[in-house]
Amino acid sequence: MIFSTLEHILTHISFSVVSIVITIHFLTLLVDEVVGLDDSSEKGMIVTFFCITGLLVTRWIYSGHFPLSDLYESLIFLSWGFSLIHMISYFKKRKNDLSAITAPSAIFTQGFATSGLLTKMHQSAILAPALQSQWLMMHVSMMVLGYAALLCGSLLSVALLVITFRKVIKIIGKNNNLLNQSFSFGEIQYMNERSNVLLNTYFLSSKNYYRYQLTQQLDRWSYRIISLGFIFLTIGILSGAVWANEAWGSYWNWDPKETWAFITWTVFAIFLHIRTNKNVEGVNSAIVASMGFLIIWICYFGVNLLGIGLHSYGSFTLTSN
């Protein structure tokens, strides 16, 4: 009873704090002059990390097994993974640019986990026979941490694409406005020369230089985080294959979860291959990572909706009133 109450308290505290953190981020976007808001948001994410850590440890002690046996526990662990990525980047640089990605991701996953859809999973239950193995911690934790890192890296790539294509659309729009107007040949030549000067000035402006630095930083962070997530995903798939051989007598069964995990691994392997090619622009790899963002959710969450296959123990049913 004490552990259950403590678990509920930590759940609500972490959810409330990360909600406040997101509110602070919106305020900093609107009002840059407010002093101390950035520090408050960082402290809030630190509190969230320790609350989720305490929640997982409490559930571990209360249930007697590592808390990764169902969708609810894996969502809480995924939220913890987002918070962990935030903490690592913060203590490495003392200035965190990933909070705009990690904070909403943490509140989304934790908010869904604590919603009424997964009420039946909130209470810890006895492990299914297939999960009563020492491979549970190794396999599932690596997979979920891999999902967390790959999702963060993919969102950074999406942000890179948004910034890049907004710039392209603005330039095309300016050129179309010039072409739609009727001028004499001399006026057109004059306007073209003036347009070239303006465009060159635009590209050399401080605003555009800041945008260039931002896209380079997003590309660099995306590559690093996706590389880390790819390592976790690879370890998770390999450990899962060994576990499958012990439990079912086969390393690979082309289960829906296994198939989509392999598709996810292939997509991000393509991303890393493209990213290591110096002659290819970062936009191309960002497009692949953006596709990977959708594939991860299909692998992690979409397959659970089906409730079929050897991994059906992670599925859930919608509660009806």
N, C-alpha and C positions, 0 to 999 in steps of 0.2 A: 504493500500500500504506500509506504514511504517513497520507494523508488518510482512508482507510477506517478505520484504527485509531483516529485522532483522533476520527472521527465516532462510533464505538462507545463510546469513553471518555466523550465529552460526553453521549451519550444516556443512559448508565447513571448518570452523575453527576447530571444534571438530574432523572431519574426518582427517584433515591434521595433527593435533597434535598427535592423536592416531597412525597414520602411522609413524610419527617420533619416537614415543615411541617404536614401534616394531623394527624399524631400530636400535635404541639404544640397545635393548635387544640382537639382533644379534651381534652387535659390542662387547658387554660385554662377549658373549660366545666365541668370537674369540680372544679378547684382554682383559685379566683380569687386566692389569696394568693401564688402562686408568682411571684416578681418576675423580670422579664427574659424571660419566655417570649414575650410579644408582639413584643419587639424581635428575638428569635431567629427567629420565623416570618417577619417582614418581611425580615430579612437573607437568609433561606433563599429567599424568592421572588425577591429581587434576584439571587442566585446562579443560580437556575433560569432567569431571563430571559436572563442573559448566556451561560449554557451552551447554551440552545436557539438563541440568536442565533449563537453560534460554530458550532453544529452546522449551521445553515442556510447560513452563509457557507462552511464547509468543503465541504459538499455542492455548493454553487454552483461553487466553484473546481474541485472534483474532476470534476463532470459537464460543466461548460462551459455550463450553462443555468440559468435561474432555477428553484429547486427547488419547482416546483408542477406537475409533469407527471403524477403519479399520486396514488392515494388515500393512500399512505404519506406522501408529502411534504406533501400538503395537511393531513393530520392533525397532522403536526409543526408546520406553519405555523399551524394552528388553535390548538394548544397555546401557541405563541408569541403569538398574538393575545390569549388569555386572560391571559398573563403581562404583556403590554403594557398592557392595561386596568388590571390591578392596579398596575403601576408608575405610570401616569398619575394614578390616584386617590390613590396613596400620596404622591407628591411634591407633589400639589396641596394636600393637607390635613395631611400628616405623621401622619395617623391613618386607617388603612384599615379600613372596615367591609365591604368587598367580598371580603376574603380567604376568607370562608366559602363564597363562590361561585366565585371564580377558581381557588383552589388545587385543590379537588376536580375542577373542570372540566379543568384542565391535566393532572392525573394520569390522569384517565379517558381523554382523547384520546391522550396520549402512551403510556399503558399499552397501549391497543388497537393503536396504530401499531407498537409494538415487540413485539407478541405474535406467536405463531407463525402466525396467520392471514395475515399480510402478509409472510411471510419472502421470498417471491419478489420483492417490490418494494423490499426493503432495498438491493439493489444497483442503482446508477444505470444507466439504459439510454439508448440514443439516442432523441431525441425523435421522436414520431410526426409524419408530414408535416403533419397538421392543426395541430400545436402549434408548428411552426417559424415563429413570427411574433413581431413586436415587441409584439403585443397580449397575449401570454401573461402578462407581468408585471402589466399594467394590469388586465386583466379578472379573472383568477383571484385575484390578491391582494386586490382590492376585494371580491370575492364572499366570500372566506374571512374577511376582517376584518369584513365585514357579518354573517356567520354568528356569529362570536365575540361581537360586541357584542349582537346580537339574542338570542342564547342567554343571555348574562349578564343582560340586562334582563328576559327572560322568567322566569328563575329568581327574580329579585327579586319579580316579580309573583306567582309561585307562593307565595313566602314570605309576601307580604302577604295572600293569600287564606287561607293556613293560620292565620295569627295572627287574622285577622278572624273566620273561621268558628269557631275555637276559642272566642272570646269569646261569640259568639252562642249556641253550643251550651251553654256553661256557664249563661248567663242563662235559656235555655229549660228546662234541666234543673232549675234552682232553682224556676222557676215551676211546673213539673209536679209537683215534690215537694210544693209547697204545696197544689196542687189535689187531689192524690190523698188527702190527709188529710181526715178528717171532723171538722168543728167546727160549733158552733152559729153562728147568724147574727152574733151579737155577737163571737164569737171570730174568725170569718172577717173581719169588718170590721176588727177590731183587727190581725189578721195582715196584711191587705192594706196597712193604713197603715204597719205596721212594715216590711213588705217594700219599700214605696216608699221609706221612709227609708233602709233598708239599700242598696237599689239606687242611690239618689242618692249615698249615701256611697261606694259602690263606684266609681261613675263619677268621683267627684271625688278618689278616693284617688291616692296617688303611684304605685302600681303601674299603675293604669289610665292615668294621665297619661304614664308612661314608654311604655306600649304604644301610646298615641296618637301620641307623638312618633316611635316606631319605624316605625309604619305610614306616617306622613307622609314620613319619610325614605326608606323603601323605595319609596313611590310616586314621589317626586321623582327618586331615582337611577334607577329603572326608566325613567321618561320621558326622562331625559337620555341614558342609554346606548342605548335603543331609537331615539331620534332620530338619534344618531350612526350606529348600525348601519343605519338606513333610508337615510341619505345614501350610505354605502358600497355598500349593495345596489343603490341606484338607479344609481350610477356604474358598478357592475359589470355591470348588465343593459344599460345603454346602450352601454358599450364592447364588450360581447359581441355586441350587435346589429350594430355596425359591423364587428367581426371576422367575424361570420357572413356578412355581405354580401360581404366580400372573399374568404372561403374557399369559400362555397357559393352565392353569387349571390343571397342573400335575407336580409333583415334578421331575419325571424322564420319558423321552420319548425314550430312547435308540437311540438318534440321533448319527450319526457317531462321532461327536466331544465329546459327552458325553460318548460314549462307549470307545473311546481311552483314554479319561481322566481317566475313571475307570481302564482301563488296566494299565496306567501309575502309578496310585495310588497303584494298587495291586503289581506291580513289586517293587516299592520302599518300600512298606510295607514288602515284602519278604526280601529285602536288610536289613532293620532295624532289622528284626527278626533274620536273620543270624548273623548280626554284634554284637548283644547283647549276642550271645552264645560264651562264652570264649573258648570252646573246638574246635571251627571252625576257620581255618586260614583266614586271611584277604583277601587272593586271591579269595576265594569262593564268598565272598560278593562283591569283585571288579568285578568279572565276571557278576554278576547280575546287578550291576550299569552300566557296559559297555553296556549291553543289553538295559537298561533303557535309555541310551543316544540316541539310535536309535528310541526307542518308543516315546520319547518326541518330536523328530522332526516330526514323523508321526502324532502325536496328534496335534502339534502346526501348522505345515506347510503343511504336506501331505494332511490333510483333506481339507485345504483351496484350494488346487489344484483341488479337485473334484467339489467344488462349489455346493454341494447338502446338504440337511438337513436344520434344523432350524437355524443353525449357518452360513448359506451361505452368510450373509452380510459381513463376513470377508474374502471372497474369492477374487481372482483377475483374470484378463484375460491378457494374454501376448499381448503386443502391437506389431503391425505389421507395417512395413514401407510401 
